[in-house]
């Protein structure tokens, strides 16, 4: 068992901290240019975000963000860029809503059926990209982008009165799930927290265990770091690519379920979109680690919820969008700066122990697989 290294843990926190500081600084400049006081805006966001009902909203949002980021992180650890999480979860939620509304089962079995359908649909949709990469040489970036459009169009076609949808109060949506298919939540003073938050946490534990404590996880990470080395150790790279995309898609299929099972109980035109793309930013900010992703998900949920107060105070809420975008850009740069500093530091330490001259630093480009 490896010992805890405070120095290494400290360096792991430097990059996201740098990214957040840079984002706050640049957002402050924008606020000043627009004629607003930065501290007043940030204080208003904090005071609004910590209200009980808003805390519940933040946690509920974070549950979906967390699953989305985990789906992206699985691909990252394999050095694959699954941009198709958005299409995967929307198509999965649509199919799960249709099948869940069409059957009558006891509560636990009904919920389990909906979850299984969502996982299978998400895995199949992502598996198409994995198959195309392995057997046709198609980049997963291109194929997942195209599958996003196809999946969104397919869900839109299914969401018509002529197919599976109904028109209710001028809103097109699927039939409501029976109460046996509702996931019970937790009542608090600020409202109801989605019960699916527990499932999201369990998926995070499973992600940590599978990738960090199993042979499959070792093979996956080894393949992401160096395919030739993985092949030399007997790893079937093609099998790992397909398995990683299936696993990533399966987790992506769960992204829409906190809302489907805990709030809307149907899939409609107002079902949230874009969570898959948000997951990319959160996975980067959380360094593909389940705990880091959890904190990043809560931060993103806080920014999404707290920006509502800015409009009421005459401050453009787009400031928050600028902050989020800046975090994404800054975190990539910060990770590379910290990585190079760590490599140089290790080289100096080894050179000092050996008593010889310091070896020249020649760090190569960082990869998403190496962000741990």
N, C-alpha and C positions, 0 to 999 in steps of 0.2 A: 504494500500500500504506500503510495507516495505521500510524503509529508507536506503539510501546508507551508507554502513559501510566501511570507508577507510581502516581499519585494515584488514577486511576480504578480501577486494579486493586486498590489498597488498600481503596477503598470497597466494591468487589465482595465482599471477604472479610469486611467488618465484620458484615454481616447474619447469615450462618451462624455466625460466631464468637459474636455476641451471643446467638443462639438456643441454642447449645450451653451457654454459660455460664449462661443463665437456667434451662435444663433441669437442669443439674447442681446449681444452687443450690436449686431447688424440690425436687428429689429428695433433697437433703441434709436439707432441713427435714422431709420425710416420714420419712426414716430416723431422725432425732433424735426425732421424736414417737413413732415405733414402738419407741424404746429401743435403737437400733443406732448404731454409730459410722460416719459416712459415709466417712471415709478408709479404714477397714478394709474396707468393702464394695467401694469402688472399686478398692483395691489388689488384693483377691482376684479381682475381675473381670479386671483387667489381667494378673495373673500367670497366670490360667487361660487367657485368650484368646490369649496369645503362645506357648503350647505348640505344637509342630510339628503335631500332629494336629488341633488346633483351628484353627490358621492355615489348614490345607487346607480344613477345613469352612467357614471364613469366606469364603474365596475362591470355593468352590463355590456357596455361597448368594448371594454378591454377583453372580455371573454371571447368575443369573435375575433378581435385583433390578434389575440394570443394564438388561437388555432391557425389563423392565416399565416402568421410569422413562423410557426413551427413547420407548416407545410413547405414554406419557402426555404427554411433552414435545412430541412432534410436534403433538398436538392443542392444547397450550398455546400454541405459537408461532402457531397459527392462531386463537387465542382460542376454541378448542373444548375442552369438558371431557369427555374420553372416560373415563367411569367404568366402561366395560364391558370393560376389559382382562382382568379376572378370568374372566369368562365366555368371552371370546375365546380365551384361551390354554388353558383347560381343554377346551373343545370341540375346539380344534385339536390338542391333544395326544392326545385320545381318538381322533380320526379318523386321525391319523398313526400311532398305535400299531396300530390295526386293519389299516390298509392295509399298513403296514410288516411286520406279522407274516404277511400273506397272500401276499406275493410273495417270489420268490427271485431276487436280482440280485447281481452282483459288488459288493464292498464300497463303493467310492466312489459308484457309481450308486445303490445301495440307500440310503445315507445321504442322497444328494441328493434322491431321491424323497420320503423322509420329511420333509425340510426343506421341499420345495416344497409338499407336501400341507398341512403346518402353516401355511405362509404364506398359501396360497390360502384355507383355511378361516377363518383369523383375519381376512383382508381382507374376505371376503364377509360375515362376521358384523358387522364394523364398518361395512361399506358400507351395510348395511340402515339403520343410524342416519343415515348421511350422506344417503341417498336420502329418508328421512322428513323430515329437516330442510329439504332443498332444495325438495322438491316437495309436502310436506304441512305444512310449518311446525312440525313437532314438535321440541321442544327435545332436543338430543342428550343432555342430562343425564337426562331422563325415559326416552328410548328406550333408552339404554345400560343404565340400571338394570333396565328390564324385560327387555332381552335377556340380561342376566346370569342372571336367574331362568330364562328359557326355555332358555338354553344349558346351565345346570347341570342342569336337569330332563332335557333331551335327552341329555346325557352319562350321566346316571344311568340312563335307560331303555336306552341302548346297553350300559351296563355290567351286563347281566343275562345269566344263562346261556341264556335263551331267545333272545337276540339275538347278541351278540358275545363275551360274557365266559365264563370258565371258573371253576370252584371248585377251588382248590388250597390245601391246608392251612388250610381254613376261611377263605380270603381270596378274594374275588371280584375277578378281574382279567382283562385281555385276555391272549391267548396271548403268550408271550415273543417278542421280536424275534430273528431269527436273528443269529448273531455278525457276519454281514456288515453288519448294520444298527447295530452298536455303534460309537460314536465313540471312537477311541483317546484315552486320557488321558496324563497325565504322572506318572510314578512319582517320589515324593519320600520323604524320611525320615518324613514325617507321614502318608503315604497317597497316594492318587491324586487329582490335580487333574483336573477335567473338561476334556477336550480342547475342549469347546464354548466354553471361556473365550476362545479365540482368535477364534471366530466372533463372540462378544459384542463383543470389542474392535474387530473389523472393522466391525461394524454401527455402533459409535460413530463410527468414522472416516467411514463413509458418511453418517451423520447430519450430522456437521460439514461435510462437503464439499457435500452436497446443499442444506442450508439456508443455508450461509454463502458458497458459491462458485458457485452456479448461478442462472440466471434464474428457474427454478421456485421455488427457495428464497426468492429476493427477493420474488416475487409472493405466496408463501405468507405471509411475514412482514408484507408490506405490507398484505395483506388482514386479517390479524389485528390490526394496529395501527389501520387506518382503512378500512372498506369503501368509503365514498364516494370517498376518494382513490384506492383501488385501481381502482374502476370508471372514474374519470376518466382513469386511465393505461392503460385498455384491458384490465384483468384481468377474466376471467370468474369472478365470485365463486362462482357455483353449482358450476362445474367444480372450483374450488379446494377447496371444502368437501368434495365427494365424494372428490377425490383425496387430501386430507389424512386423511380417515377410513379410506380404503383402505390408505394407507401406515401409519397408526397401527395398524390391525388386523393388517396383515402382520407388523409387528415384534412385536406382541402374540402372534401365533401361535408365535413362536420361544421364548417365555418358559419353557415347560415342557420344551423339548428338552434342556437341560443334564442334567436328571434322567432323562428318558426314554432318552436315548442314552448317558448316562454312568453310570447307577446302577441304576435300577429295570428298564429294558428292557421295561416293560409299564405299562399304565395300570390302576390299581386303586383300591380304596376308600381306600387310604392315600396317594394322590397329593396333594401339598400344595396347599392352597387359600389364598386371601387374598393371593397375591403381587401381584395386580393393584392392590389397594387400597394395599399397601405402596409400590408404584411411584409413586403420587400424592404421598405424603410425600417420597420420595426425589427426585422431579423438582423439587419446591418447594425442598428443601434444597440441591440442586445447581444451582439457578437455570437449569434447562433447558440447561445447558452440558455437553457430554459429559465433560469432565474433572471438573467439579464433581459431576456425577452419579456418576462412578466413585468419588470419595472418599466421597460420601454412602452409596453401596451397600456399601462396605467397612465404614463405621461402623455401618450397620444390621445387617450380618452379624455384626460383632463383638458388638453388644449382644444379638443373638439367641443367639449361642453362649455368651457369657460369663455369661449369667444362670443357667446350669445350676449354677454353683458356689454360688450364693446359697442354694439349698435345702439343700445339704449343710452350710452354716454356720448354718442356722436363720434366714436372712434371707429374707423374702418376695421371690421373683423378680419379682413384679408391680411391684416398684420400677422395673425396666427398662421395663415397659410404660408406666408413668407418665412416665418420662424420654422415651420415644419420642413419646408423645402431646404432651408439653410442647414438644418440639422443633418439632413441626408447627405448634402454635399460636404459639409464639414467633417462628418464622421468618417467618410472614406479617406479624406486627406489625413485626418488625425490618426487613424489606424496605421497608415503607411509611415507617418512620422515616428510614431511610437515603436513600430516594428523595427525600423532601421536603427533607432536609438538603442533598442534592446539587443539587436545583433552586434552593434559596435561595442556595447557595454560588455557583452559576453566575450567577445574577442579580446578586449583589453584585460578582462579578468583572467582568461586562460593564458594570455601572453605573460601576465605578471606572475602567475603560478609557475610557468615553465622557465621564467627568467630570460626569455628570448625576445626578439623584436616583435612588435605587434603586426599581425597579418593584415594586409589591406582588406578593407570591407568592400564586398561586392554583392550586396543583397539583391536578389532578383525581385521581380514584381510580385506583390502579394496576390493570393487567390482567395476566393470565398471559402474554399475548403480549409484553408489554414487559419481562418478566424474561429477561434475556439472559446 
